[in-house]
């Protein structure tokens, strides 16, 4: 966990109802609590509680799954442990006994149990023609905000020699690890040894009329058209502003994507939600 991720977790908990809910779920762990039960105990209307639970879910503090007709929430102790360890790093200038060694507040047996109950990560492939800007930004963003729940990849039908320098510079400035980012062909993801994709998302209007290769019958596809940075004009300052706006657009869509209740949506419903996220008017 880095300082930006820690800040997001603290922001989610810096509200009375959400802090109360998270403490309830910690107390109930490993069992979850139904949304209605949480709402009733906190004496908060269901729609308002739904909003609070969504905030906690986006911060990685809770997971959600369907239990019959109920939606059950449980504390995500992995994020909680990461936060404790972030706080305990370099604790008291190498003298953890002063603050009681915070990392030991979570017993080792909980680590094992939590590890065994984690949902496998989704593999997500972002496509653009040249794989030099939009898809590169999406890969970097999802790798950071996905909190280990998503593996991000990107590729193109006609990949450039390398990503746009402006994009790499912007990602570096925003704290992203760019060491592994490169422009590459989508053919790298079609062979028998390639990772199997759960989601394939195109970020340009068209891939120059080309038909996408077969990424496996498991992969769900979506189109989230976004403006092409290669067509940005104006001064360096104006181009930087447009690039910042593009980054924000991609981040908003990915935050909506990562907060979807994947376990409670069937394939048709999930496809509709993906289309909604990519709807330019909604975005």
Secondary structure as UniProt FT lines:
FT   HELIX           3..13
FT   HELIX           16..28
FT   TURN            29..30
FT   STRAND          33..34
FT   HELIX           35..42
FT   HELIX           46..58
FT   TURN            59..60
FT   STRAND          62..67
FT   TURN            68..69
FT   STRAND          70..75
FT   HELIX           77..88
FT   TURN            89..90
FT   HELIX           91..93
FT   HELIX           96..98
FT   TURN            99..100
FT   HELIX           102..105
FT   HELIX           108..116
FT   STRAND          122..128
FT   HELIX           134..145
FT   TURN            146..148
FT   STRAND          150..156
FT   TURN            157..158
FT   HELIX           165..173
FT   TURN            174..175
FT   TURN            179..180
FT   HELIX           186..189
FT   TURN            192..193
FT   STRAND          199..202
FT   TURN            208..209
FT   TURN            217..218
FT   STRAND          220..223
FT   HELIX           229..231
FT   HELIX           236..258
FT   HELIX           262..264
FT   HELIX           267..278
FT   TURN            280..282
//
